[in-house]
Amino acid sequence: MKNSQHQKGFCLAGKVGPFHGLLATLVKHSARFQTGNRRWRAHAKATFTLGCVLILTNAPTSHAQRLKWGEPNYKQLSEIASDIGWYQLTATKAWAVKDDATMGLKGARCMHTLDELRTAGVPDIRTIDVKYDAPEFPRGSHTLAEIRASCEHVESLGKIKYFEKWAVMAMQDTPNLDSGRYETGYFKNCIQTYDEIVKAGVSPTERVPDRVIGSTVWSGSIEELRNKWCEPGLSRANAKTAASEEPYRKELTSDKLRVALTYQEILLPGGARTSDPHKMAAASVWFVDFSPSKICSDGRQVHNLRRYQFRNDQRLVKTTEQDYCGSAPLSAFR
């Protein structure tokens, strides 16, 4: 009898779904169960056992703690349960990270949220009902510790993706090295980003997703891409930059050299343009004409004329600026 009472209590504690009515009926006749004839007791015992089996069979296997509106840390828990940044590529079904899931070298957004939960005292064994699939697990009940492991994966791929951004720019800018219209920063940032993510623990052998960008086959490890596009590109860019700066460095020093290397071309008193270092060295006043994204009330483009005045030792004395509707008049170049 003790076993039967234990079974009844267990099943009633777990009553769910379509078996609620069955259990209510059994409770209604509980007195008969206790005092009735042997045949009824056997029938009732079998019914209780069947009810328990059916309930346990239909009970969900998930044991996630239900997230309730208004509970402490609801916002963070809801965010982690909804999405941490995974998706699968349609063509290959390979796992990839959404653009907004990571913040470059600052890590993954999900890791910041998980750290907030840990700081708030939420244990890593806390379970929640996850609404997404991940490489490490299918959707369903998972602990914050499991989600953190997957988020670390997101963070790693996000850093690789950030490196790829600069590596792709370096690859696309490589043909421009021949024409001189290149951006040295693409190559510098590619190498700097590589060094930083490797220092942060990303393996040099990590591979990027294979694909075609323009007419270039894009594949390989991050180390291979660095050595193919970033390092050679920076070397060529630095050599070309040094060659283009050499004439200015021969004639100019101090602030004049700094301004000259920034703009390469200036306007002299009277309005004549020049990029000749010898003429620039001889002039004590330079002008640079800027066109900001502003329009005058009469529809003309705003021009901002900046005037540089230098001492004989080529140090800057004073800088002034004046806005004009349309091009500055010749009288402004004095």
ZAMARGU-4260 file (C-alpha; in steps of 0.2 Angstrom, whole numbers, plus 5000, padded with zeros to 4 digits):
<rodrens>
0) 5000/5000/5000 | 5014/5012/5004 | 5021/5010/4986 | 5003/5013/4979 | 5001/5029/4989
5) 5019/5035/4983 | 5014/5032/4965 | 4998/5042/4967 | 5007/5056/4975 | 5020/5056/4961
10) 5007/5056/4947 | 4996/5070/4955 | 5012/5081/4957 | 5015/5079/4939 | 4998/5079/4932
15) 4998/5087/4914 | 4988/5088/4898 | 4974/5076/4894 | 4977/5065/4909 | 4971/5078/4921
20) 4953/5071/4920 | 4959/5053/4923 | 4969/5058/4938 | 4954/5068/4945 | 4943/5053/4943
25) 4956/5042/4953 | 4956/5055/4967 | 4937/5055/4968 | 4937/5036/4971 | 4952/5037/4982
30) 4942/5030/4997 | 4936/5016/4987 | 4955/5013/4983 | 4959/5012/5001 | 4944/5001/5007
35) 4936/4992/4992 | 4938/4974/4987 | 4954/4966/4980 | 4948/4967/4962 | 4945/4986/4963
40) 4961/4989/4971 | 4970/4979/4958 | 4961/4989/4944 | 4965/5005/4952 | 4983/5001/4955
45) 4985/4997/4936 | 4976/5013/4931 | 4987/5023/4942 | 5003/5014/4935 | 4997/5017/4917
50) 4993/5035/4921 | 5010/5038/4928 | 5018/5030/4912 | 5007/5040/4900 | 5011/5056/4910
55) 5030/5053/4910 | 5030/5048/4892 | 5021/5064/4887 | 5031/5075/4899 | 5043/5087/4891
60) 5062/5081/4892 | 5067/5100/4894 | 5070/5106/4912 | 5073/5124/4907 | 5068/5136/4921
65) 5053/5146/4914 | 5057/5164/4911 | 5045/5176/4919 | 5041/5194/4914 | 5048/5205/4928
70) 5060/5193/4936 | 5077/5199/4939 | 5089/5199/4924 | 5074/5196/4912 | 5081/5207/4899
75) 5098/5199/4898 | 5091/5181/4899 | 5078/5185/4886 | 5092/5191/4874 | 5102/5176/4877
80) 5087/5164/4874 | 5082/5173/4858 | 5099/5175/4848 | 5117/5175/4850 | 5122/5178/4832
85) 5122/5161/4823 | 5115/5157/4806 | 5119/5145/4792 | 5124/5149/4774 | 5110/5143/4762
90) 5122/5136/4749 | 5134/5126/4761 | 5124/5125/4777 | 5141/5131/4785 | 5139/5141/4801
95) 5142/5159/4801 | 5141/5174/4812 | 5129/5189/4809 | 5137/5206/4806 | 5129/5214/4822
100) 5133/5199/4834 | 5151/5205/4837 | 5160/5222/4839 | 5176/5218/4831 | 5191/5217/4843
105) 5179/5221/4857 | 5171/5204/4857 | 5154/5197/4855 | 5138/5205/4861 | 5132/5189/4869
110) 5148/5188/4880 | 5144/5205/4887 | 5127/5199/4891 | 5133/5183/4899 | 5146/5193/4909
115) 5132/5204/4916 | 5122/5189/4921 | 5137/5182/4930 | 5141/5198/4939 | 5122/5199/4944
120) 5125/5182/4953 | 5115/5171/4940 | 5124/5154/4941 | 5130/5146/4925 | 5120/5130/4929
125) 5104/5141/4926 | 5094/5134/4911 | 5084/5143/4899 | 5074/5138/4883 | 5085/5143/4868
130) 5075/5147/4852 | 5090/5144/4840 | 5101/5131/4834 | 5120/5132/4836 | 5135/5122/4831
135) 5136/5115/4848 | 5118/5111/4852 | 5100/5111/4845 | 5087/5123/4851 | 5079/5118/4868
140) 5084/5118/4886 | 5103/5123/4889 | 5113/5130/4903 | 5121/5147/4903 | 5138/5137/4903
145) 5133/5129/4887 | 5128/5145/4879 | 5144/5153/4885 | 5154/5140/4876 | 5145/5143/4860
150) 5146/5162/4862 | 5165/5160/4864 | 5164/5152/4847 | 5154/5167/4840 | 5167/5178/4847
155) 5182/5169/4839 | 5173/5169/4822 | 5168/5188/4824 | 5187/5192/4826 | 5191/5182/4811
160) 5177/5191/4801 | 5184/5208/4807 | 5202/5203/4801 | 5194/5198/4784 | 5186/5215/4782
165) 5203/5223/4781 | 5211/5209/4772 | 5198/5210/4758 | 5201/5229/4757 | 5219/5226/4755
170) 5216/5213/4742 | 5205/5225/4732 | 5217/5239/4734 | 5232/5230/4728 | 5229/5234/4709
175) 5229/5252/4714 | 5247/5251/4720 | 5252/5252/4701 | 5242/5268/4698 | 5247/5276/4715
180) 5229/5278/4720 | 5230/5267/4735 | 5226/5268/4754 | 5240/5263/4765 | 5229/5261/4780
185) 5220/5246/4772 | 5237/5236/4773 | 5242/5243/4790 | 5225/5239/4798 | 5225/5221/4790
190) 5242/5217/4798 | 5238/5226/4815 | 5221/5217/4816 | 5229/5200/4812 | 5242/5203/4826
195) 5229/5208/4839 | 5217/5193/4836 | 5231/5181/4836 | 5237/5188/4853 | 5219/5186/4859
200) 5220/5168/4856 | 5214/5165/4838 | 5224/5152/4829 | 5234/5158/4813 | 5228/5142/4805
205) 5209/5147/4806 | 5202/5147/4789 | 5190/5159/4781 | 5174/5153/4772 | 5179/5149/4754
210) 5171/5160/4741 | 5174/5171/4726 | 5176/5190/4728 | 5175/5199/4711 | 5186/5188/4701
215) 5197/5183/4715 | 5196/5166/4724 | 5195/5170/4742 | 5201/5155/4753 | 5214/5150/4765
220) 5220/5153/4783 | 5221/5170/4791 | 5240/5168/4791 | 5240/5164/4772 | 5229/5179/4768
225) 5240/5190/4779 | 5256/5184/4770 | 5247/5185/4752 | 5239/5202/4753 | 5243/5212/4768
230) 5262/5211/4771 | 5267/5213/4752 | 5254/5226/4750 | 5261/5237/4764 | 5279/5235/4758
235) 5274/5241/4741 | 5264/5255/4748 | 5278/5261/4760 | 5290/5260/4745 | 5279/5271/4734
240) 5275/5283/4748 | 5293/5285/4752 | 5297/5289/4734 | 5282/5301/4732 | 5287/5310/4748
245) 5306/5312/4744 | 5305/5328/4734 | 5295/5336/4748 | 5307/5330/4762 | 5322/5338/4752
250) 5315/5355/4752 | 5303/5356/4767 | 5304/5354/4785 | 5294/5356/4801 | 5276/5361/4799
255) 5278/5365/4781 | 5283/5347/4777 | 5268/5341/4788 | 5255/5351/4779 | 5263/5347/4762
260) 5263/5328/4765 | 5245/5330/4770 | 5238/5339/4755 | 5252/5337/4742 | 5245/5352/4733
265) 5242/5370/4739 | 5237/5387/4733 | 5250/5402/4733 | 5246/5420/4736 | 5237/5426/4720
270) 5227/5409/4719 | 5240/5399/4708 | 5240/5380/4712 | 5256/5371/4715 | 5264/5355/4720
275) 5281/5360/4717 | 5291/5359/4733 | 5303/5372/4728 | 5289/5385/4726 | 5281/5379/4742
280) 5297/5382/4752 | 5299/5400/4745 | 5281/5405/4750 | 5277/5411/4768 | 5258/5410/4765
285) 5249/5394/4759 | 5230/5392/4756 | 5220/5376/4755 | 5202/5376/4748 | 5190/5364/4755
290) 5172/5360/4749 | 5161/5355/4764 | 5144/5347/4762 | 5135/5364/4764 | 5125/5374/4752
295) 5122/5393/4752 | 5105/5400/4752 | 5107/5405/4734 | 5111/5387/4730 | 5130/5389/4728
300) 5142/5377/4735 | 5151/5383/4751 | 5170/5384/4750 | 5181/5385/4765 | 5197/5394/4762
305) 5211/5390/4775 | 5226/5401/4776 | 5243/5395/4783 | 5256/5408/4788 | 5274/5401/4791
310) 5290/5409/4799 | 5306/5408/4790 | 5311/5392/4799 | 5295/5384/4791 | 5286/5383/4808
315) 5267/5388/4808 | 5263/5405/4815 | 5244/5406/4812 | 5230/5398/4804 | 5214/5407/4799
320) 5198/5401/4789 | 5184/5410/4779 | 5169/5403/4771 | 5163/5409/4754 | 5147/5405/4743
325) 5156/5398/4728 | 5174/5399/4724 | 5184/5412/4734 | 5188/5428/4725 | 5206/5432/4720
330) 5206/5445/4733 | 5206/5432/4747 | 5223/5425/4742 | 5234/5437/4751
</rodrens>
